[in-house]
């Protein structure tokens, strides 16, 4: 700082003592303590300081907030400027975000819009052009597309609903987005479970198999969102970029609920799907070696596409969020946003490829198509023919 000594300064009732603001003073060794008093404070207090950039933009940078009682708020700041305490409604959770929020939101909107369009095309093709009863794998993929479609739809409409300031509508859109996200995670789990039963055990003998997993896929998230809404977990969140632009979103305001319900649930799904992924990749490598001995070998490009398809089907791209720390924080945000915003589009390409025959004609009856390869051949290549298993 270039100062020989540091003093503690205190602001009482918004009056400043011992401060002359003629220089940019920051990173004080001992913080400045300010006490703001007002009878019967209502709302959530937040100590703010002026950023000194011309426009009256209040920031929390360098300031800590401590509400002593219902009448007094203590602010502790490490720099000198003009200070204020902003009070937010008790039912609104206010978040200050990184300056990258605008670009990330733009990428998300573009990606989700493109994904919704192509998922709509896939659903249209599936239900309109279907010439035979869909098999189990196709039904699972279609359910996954529906869950992703609802997730993208609720995400894109969330801000508009939040701006209406209708509490009931805000709770509903937050509930719908949360439900569709948990349903998507559940269908990732079901996709991996199906491949485990059909590839590893090589037989599915469960009575009413499709009916049971369909009911499970769509009903399992319901009690969770009902529990969250019963404790008032869905509220409006104010998102503010460093540029000063603010937006609203309806989502979970309790970090504990978010970490337990969302992060915790996906972590369990991730552990299971990763185990199945590693098992299948191991079999692919084994099949490649056996083909090499027989003089028959698939190209590396084809096998790479197999692995990428598994990443999408198992939802492993969501695991990028686990690396959102330290130097990987910003890169992981962009990788996560791109991969998951465009996931519906990638799944559409996968769906279209497995149902397109050699002549380029689309058919929803994979058994009539000669290009239904997905992972490997015969028993060892069961994954390559996974869409040929009987109902």
C-alpha positions as CSV (number, residue, x, y, z in Angstrom):
1,X,0.0,0.0,0.0
2,X,2.9,2.4,0.5
3,X,1.6,3.4,4.0
4,X,3.7,3.3,7.1
5,X,0.9,2.5,9.5
6,X,-2.6,1.1,9.3
7,X,-5.5,2.2,11.4
8,X,-9.0,0.8,12.1
9,X,-11.7,3.1,10.9
10,X,-15.3,2.9,12.0
11,X,-18.4,4.3,10.4
12,X,-21.3,4.8,12.8
13,X,-24.8,5.5,11.5
14,X,-23.5,6.3,8.0
15,X,-21.0,9.0,9.2
16,X,-17.4,8.7,8.3
17,X,-14.7,9.6,10.8
18,X,-11.0,10.0,10.0
19,X,-11.2,9.3,6.3
20,X,-10.1,11.6,3.5
21,X,-10.9,10.0,0.1
22,X,-8.2,11.5,-2.2
23,X,-6.5,8.3,-3.4
24,X,-7.3,4.7,-4.3
25,X,-6.7,2.9,-1.1
26,X,-7.3,-0.9,-1.0
27,X,-6.0,-4.2,0.5
28,X,-5.9,-2.7,4.0
29,X,-4.2,-4.9,6.5
30,X,-7.0,-4.3,9.0
31,X,-10.4,-4.0,7.6
32,X,-12.6,-0.9,8.1
33,X,-15.6,-1.7,10.3
34,X,-18.9,0.1,9.7
35,X,-22.1,-0.2,11.7
36,X,-25.4,0.7,10.0
37,X,-28.4,0.9,12.3
38,X,-32.1,1.1,11.5
39,X,-35.1,-0.1,13.5
40,X,-36.8,-3.3,12.4
41,X,-34.7,-4.3,9.4
42,X,-36.6,-6.2,6.8
43,X,-35.0,-8.4,4.2
44,X,-31.5,-9.8,3.6
45,X,-28.7,-7.2,4.0
46,X,-25.7,-6.9,1.8
47,X,-22.7,-4.6,2.3
48,X,-21.7,-2.9,-0.9
49,X,-19.2,-0.4,-2.1
50,X,-19.0,1.9,-5.1
51,X,-16.6,0.6,-7.7
52,X,-15.4,4.1,-8.6
53,X,-15.9,3.6,-12.4
54,X,-18.3,6.5,-13.0
55,X,-21.7,4.7,-13.0
56,X,-23.1,4.1,-9.5
57,X,-22.5,0.4,-9.5
58,X,-22.5,-1.3,-6.1
59,X,-20.3,-4.3,-5.6
60,X,-19.6,-6.7,-2.8
61,X,-15.9,-7.0,-3.7
62,X,-13.7,-6.6,-0.6
63,X,-16.7,-6.3,1.9
64,X,-18.2,-8.8,4.3
65,X,-21.6,-8.6,5.8
66,X,-22.6,-9.5,9.4
67,X,-26.0,-8.8,10.7
68,X,-25.6,-8.4,14.5
69,X,-29.3,-8.1,15.4
70,X,-32.6,-6.9,13.9
71,X,-31.4,-3.2,14.1
72,X,-27.6,-3.3,13.4
73,X,-25.6,-4.5,10.4
74,X,-21.8,-4.7,10.5
75,X,-19.8,-4.2,7.3
76,X,-16.1,-5.1,7.2
77,X,-14.3,-3.8,4.1
78,X,-10.6,-3.8,3.0
79,X,-10.7,-0.6,1.0
80,X,-11.9,3.0,1.0
81,X,-14.8,4.3,-1.1
82,X,-18.5,5.2,-0.7
83,X,-20.4,2.4,1.2
84,X,-24.1,1.4,1.4
85,X,-26.2,-1.5,2.7
86,X,-28.7,-2.9,0.2
87,X,-31.7,-4.8,1.5
88,X,-33.1,-7.6,-0.6
89,X,-36.6,-9.1,-0.1
90,X,-36.4,-12.1,2.2
91,X,-37.9,-14.4,-0.5
92,X,-35.2,-13.5,-3.1
93,X,-31.7,-14.9,-3.1
94,X,-29.3,-12.5,-4.7
95,X,-26.2,-13.8,-6.4
96,X,-23.2,-12.0,-7.8
97,X,-21.7,-13.8,-10.7
98,X,-18.5,-13.8,-12.7
99,X,-18.1,-11.5,-15.8
100,X,-18.4,-14.6,-18.0
101,X,-22.1,-15.1,-17.2
102,X,-23.2,-13.1,-20.3
103,X,-21.2,-15.2,-22.8
104,X,-22.1,-18.4,-21.1
105,X,-25.8,-17.5,-21.2
106,X,-25.5,-16.7,-24.9
107,X,-23.9,-20.1,-25.6
108,X,-26.5,-21.9,-23.5
109,X,-29.4,-20.1,-25.3
110,X,-28.0,-20.9,-28.8
111,X,-27.1,-24.5,-27.9
112,X,-30.4,-25.2,-26.2
113,X,-32.4,-23.7,-29.0
114,X,-30.5,-25.8,-31.6
115,X,-30.9,-28.9,-29.5
116,X,-34.7,-28.4,-29.0
117,X,-35.1,-28.0,-32.8
118,X,-33.3,-31.2,-33.6
119,X,-34.8,-33.2,-30.8
120,X,-38.2,-32.1,-32.1
121,X,-37.2,-33.4,-35.5
122,X,-36.1,-36.7,-34.0
123,X,-39.4,-37.1,-32.1
124,X,-41.3,-36.2,-35.2
125,X,-39.3,-38.7,-37.3
126,X,-39.8,-41.4,-34.7
127,X,-43.5,-41.2,-34.2
128,X,-44.5,-40.3,-37.8
129,X,-42.1,-42.5,-39.8
130,X,-42.2,-45.5,-37.5
131,X,-43.0,-48.7,-39.5
132,X,-42.5,-51.3,-36.8
133,X,-42.7,-51.4,-33.1
134,X,-39.7,-49.8,-31.5
135,X,-37.3,-52.0,-29.6
136,X,-36.1,-51.4,-26.1
137,X,-33.0,-49.4,-26.8
138,X,-34.9,-47.0,-29.1
139,X,-37.6,-46.5,-26.5
140,X,-35.0,-45.6,-23.9
141,X,-33.3,-43.2,-26.2
142,X,-36.6,-41.5,-27.0
143,X,-37.5,-41.1,-23.3
144,X,-34.1,-39.5,-22.8
145,X,-34.7,-37.1,-25.7
146,X,-38.1,-36.1,-24.1
147,X,-36.5,-35.4,-20.8
148,X,-33.8,-33.3,-22.4
149,X,-36.4,-31.5,-24.5
150,X,-38.3,-30.5,-21.3
151,X,-35.1,-29.5,-19.6
152,X,-34.1,-27.2,-22.5
153,X,-37.6,-25.8,-22.8
154,X,-37.9,-24.9,-19.1
155,X,-34.4,-23.4,-19.1
156,X,-35.0,-21.1,-22.1
157,X,-38.4,-19.9,-20.7
158,X,-37.1,-19.6,-17.1
159,X,-35.9,-16.0,-17.3
160,X,-39.1,-14.8,-19.0
161,X,-41.2,-16.4,-16.3
162,X,-39.0,-15.0,-13.5
163,X,-39.4,-11.5,-14.9
164,X,-43.1,-11.7,-14.5
165,X,-42.5,-11.7,-10.7
166,X,-45.4,-14.2,-10.3
167,X,-44.3,-16.4,-7.4
168,X,-46.5,-19.3,-8.4
169,X,-45.3,-19.3,-12.0
170,X,-41.7,-19.0,-10.7
171,X,-42.1,-22.0,-8.5
172,X,-43.7,-24.0,-11.3
173,X,-40.9,-23.3,-13.9
174,X,-38.2,-24.0,-11.3
175,X,-40.0,-27.3,-10.4
176,X,-40.3,-28.3,-14.0
177,X,-36.7,-27.6,-14.8
178,X,-35.5,-29.4,-11.7
179,X,-37.8,-32.4,-12.4
180,X,-36.7,-32.6,-16.0
181,X,-33.0,-32.4,-15.0
182,X,-33.4,-35.2,-12.5
183,X,-35.4,-37.2,-15.0
184,X,-32.5,-36.8,-17.5
185,X,-30.0,-38.1,-14.9
186,X,-32.3,-41.0,-14.3
187,X,-32.5,-41.9,-18.0
188,X,-28.7,-41.8,-18.1
189,X,-28.7,-44.4,-15.4
190,X,-31.3,-46.5,-17.2
191,X,-29.3,-46.3,-20.4
192,X,-26.3,-47.7,-18.6
193,X,-28.3,-50.3,-16.8
194,X,-29.9,-51.5,-20.0
195,X,-26.5,-51.9,-21.6
196,X,-25.2,-53.7,-18.5
197,X,-28.2,-56.2,-18.6
198,X,-28.0,-56.8,-22.3
199,X,-24.2,-56.7,-22.9
200,X,-22.7,-58.1,-19.7
201,X,-25.5,-60.5,-18.6
202,X,-26.4,-60.9,-22.3
203,X,-30.1,-61.4,-21.5
204,X,-33.0,-59.4,-20.2
205,X,-35.6,-61.6,-18.5
206,X,-37.4,-59.1,-16.4
207,X,-41.2,-59.3,-16.7
208,X,-42.7,-56.1,-18.2
209,X,-39.2,-54.7,-18.4
210,X,-39.9,-51.6,-20.5
211,X,-43.0,-50.7,-18.5
212,X,-41.1,-50.9,-15.2
213,X,-38.1,-48.8,-16.3
214,X,-40.4,-46.2,-17.9
215,X,-42.4,-45.8,-14.7
216,X,-39.2,-45.6,-12.7
217,X,-37.6,-43.1,-15.1
218,X,-40.5,-40.6,-14.8
219,X,-41.7,-41.1,-11.3
220,X,-38.4,-41.3,-9.3
221,X,-37.7,-37.6,-9.5
222,X,-41.3,-36.7,-8.5
223,X,-40.9,-37.2,-4.7
224,X,-37.7,-35.2,-4.7
225,X,-39.2,-32.1,-6.3
226,X,-42.3,-32.3,-4.1
227,X,-40.1,-32.3,-1.1
228,X,-38.1,-29.3,-2.3
229,X,-41.3,-27.3,-3.1
230,X,-42.8,-28.2,0.3
231,X,-39.9,-26.5,2.1
232,X,-40.0,-23.5,-0.2
233,X,-36.8,-24.3,-2.0
234,X,-37.8,-22.8,-5.3
235,X,-37.5,-19.0,-5.5
236,X,-36.2,-16.2,-7.7
237,X,-32.5,-15.7,-8.0
238,X,-31.0,-12.4,-9.1
239,X,-28.0,-12.8,-11.4
240,X,-25.8,-9.8,-11.9
241,X,-22.9,-9.6,-14.4
242,X,-19.9,-7.4,-13.8
243,X,-21.1,-5.1,-16.6
244,X,-24.1,-4.2,-14.4
245,X,-26.7,-6.1,-16.3
246,X,-29.0,-8.1,-14.1
247,X,-31.4,-11.0,-14.9
248,X,-33.6,-13.3,-12.9
249,X,-33.9,-17.0,-12.8
250,X,-36.2,-19.3,-10.8
251,X,-34.2,-22.1,-9.2
252,X,-33.1,-23.7,-5.9
253,X,-31.9,-21.0,-3.4
254,X,-30.6,-23.3,-0.7
255,X,-27.0,-24.4,-1.5
256,X,-27.4,-27.4,0.8
257,X,-30.4,-28.7,-1.1
258,X,-28.6,-28.2,-4.4
259,X,-25.4,-30.1,-3.3
260,X,-27.3,-33.0,-1.8
261,X,-30.1,-33.4,-4.3
262,X,-28.4,-32.4,-7.6
263,X,-24.7,-32.9,-7.1
264,X,-25.2,-35.9,-4.9
265,X,-27.7,-37.7,-7.1
266,X,-25.6,-37.1,-10.3
267,X,-22.5,-38.3,-8.4
268,X,-24.2,-41.6,-7.8
269,X,-25.3,-41.9,-11.4
270,X,-21.8,-40.9,-12.6
271,X,-20.2,-43.6,-10.5
272,X,-22.5,-46.3,-12.0
273,X,-22.3,-45.1,-15.6
274,X,-18.6,-44.7,-15.4
275,X,-18.2,-48.3,-14.3
276,X,-20.3,-49.5,-17.2
277,X,-18.5,-47.2,-19.6
278,X,-15.1,-48.6,-18.5
279,X,-16.4,-52.2,-18.8
280,X,-17.7,-51.6,-22.4
281,X,-14.5,-49.8,-23.5
282,X,-12.5,-52.8,-22.2
283,X,-14.5,-55.1,-24.3
284,X,-14.1,-52.9,-27.3
285,X,-10.3,-53.1,-26.9
286,X,-10.5,-56.9,-26.5
287,X,-12.7,-57.2,-29.6
288,X,-10.2,-55.0,-31.5
289,X,-7.3,-57.3,-30.5
290,X,-9.2,-60.4,-31.5
291,X,-10.1,-59.0,-34.9
292,X,-6.4,-58.1,-35.4
293,X,-5.5,-61.7,-35.0
294,X,-8.2,-62.7,-37.5
295,X,-7.2,-60.1,-39.9
296,X,-10.4,-58.1,-39.4
297,X,-10.0,-54.8,-37.7
298,X,-12.4,-51.8,-37.3
299,X,-11.0,-48.4,-38.0
300,X,-9.9,-46.2,-35.1
301,X,-12.3,-43.5,-36.3
302,X,-15.2,-45.9,-35.9
303,X,-14.2,-46.9,-32.4
304,X,-13.7,-43.3,-31.4
305,X,-17.2,-42.5,-32.5
306,X,-18.4,-45.5,-30.4
307,X,-16.8,-44.1,-27.3
308,X,-18.1,-40.6,-27.9
309,X,-21.6,-42.0,-28.3
310,X,-21.3,-43.7,-25.0
311,X,-20.3,-40.4,-23.4
312,X,-23.5,-38.9,-24.6
313,X,-25.8,-41.8,-23.8
314,X,-24.4,-42.1,-20.3
315,X,-24.4,-38.3,-19.6
316,X,-20.7,-38.3,-18.7
317,X,-20.3,-34.8,-20.2
318,X,-22.0,-33.5,-17.1
319,X,-19.1,-34.6,-15.0
320,X,-17.1,-31.6,-16.3
321,X,-18.7,-29.7,-13.5
322,X,-16.6,-31.6,-11.0
323,X,-13.5,-29.8,-12.3
324,X,-14.9,-26.3,-11.8
325,X,-12.1,-25.3,-9.4
326,X,-8.9,-23.4,-9.5
327,X,-7.3,-22.8,-12.9
328,X,-9.9,-25.1,-14.5
329,X,-12.8,-23.0,-13.3
330,X,-13.4,-20.8,-16.4
331,X,-12.4,-23.5,-19.0
332,X,-14.7,-26.0,-17.3
333,X,-17.6,-23.6,-17.4
334,X,-17.3,-23.2,-21.2
335,X,-16.7,-26.9,-21.9
336,X,-19.7,-27.8,-19.7
337,X,-21.9,-25.2,-21.3
338,X,-21.0,-26.2,-24.9
339,X,-21.2,-30.0,-24.4
340,X,-24.5,-30.0,-22.4
341,X,-26.2,-27.3,-24.3
342,X,-25.7,-29.1,-27.6
343,X,-26.2,-32.6,-26.1
344,X,-29.7,-32.8,-27.7
345,X,-28.2,-32.1,-31.1
346,X,-25.5,-34.7,-30.7
347,X,-28.1,-37.3,-29.6
348,X,-30.2,-36.5,-32.7
349,X,-27.2,-37.2,-34.9
350,X,-26.7,-40.5,-33.1
351,X,-30.4,-41.4,-33.4
352,X,-30.5,-40.6,-37.1
353,X,-27.3,-42.5,-37.8
354,X,-28.5,-45.8,-36.2
355,X,-31.8,-45.7,-38.1
356,X,-30.5,-44.8,-41.6
357,X,-29.9,-47.7,-44.0
358,X,-27.1,-47.9,-46.6
359,X,-29.3,-46.3,-49.2
360,X,-29.8,-43.3,-47.0
361,X,-33.4,-44.0,-46.3
362,X,-34.6,-43.4,-42.7
363,X,-36.4,-46.3,-41.0
364,X,-37.4,-46.6,-37.4
365,X,-37.3,-50.4,-37.7
366,X,-33.6,-51.1,-37.1
367,X,-34.0,-54.8,-37.9
368,X,-34.8,-53.7,-41.5
369,X,-31.8,-51.4,-41.7
370,X,-28.3,-52.7,-42.6
371,X,-26.6,-49.8,-40.8
372,X,-27.6,-50.3,-37.3
373,X,-24.1,-50.7,-35.9
374,X,-23.5,-49.0,-32.6
375,X,-20.5,-50.6,-30.8
376,X,-19.3,-54.2,-31.4
377,X,-20.3,-57.3,-33.4
378,X,-21.8,-60.8,-32.3
379,X,-21.6,-61.5,-28.6
380,X,-18.4,-59.5,-28.3
381,X,-19.9,-57.0,-30.7
382,X,-23.2,-56.9,-28.9
383,X,-23.0,-53.2,-28.4
384,X,-22.6,-52.6,-32.1
385,X,-25.9,-54.4,-32.6
386,X,-27.6,-53.2,-29.5
387,X,-30.5,-51.8,-31.5
388,X,-31.2,-55.2,-32.9
389,X,-32.2,-56.9,-29.7
390,X,-35.8,-58.2,-29.5
391,X,-38.6,-56.3,-27.6
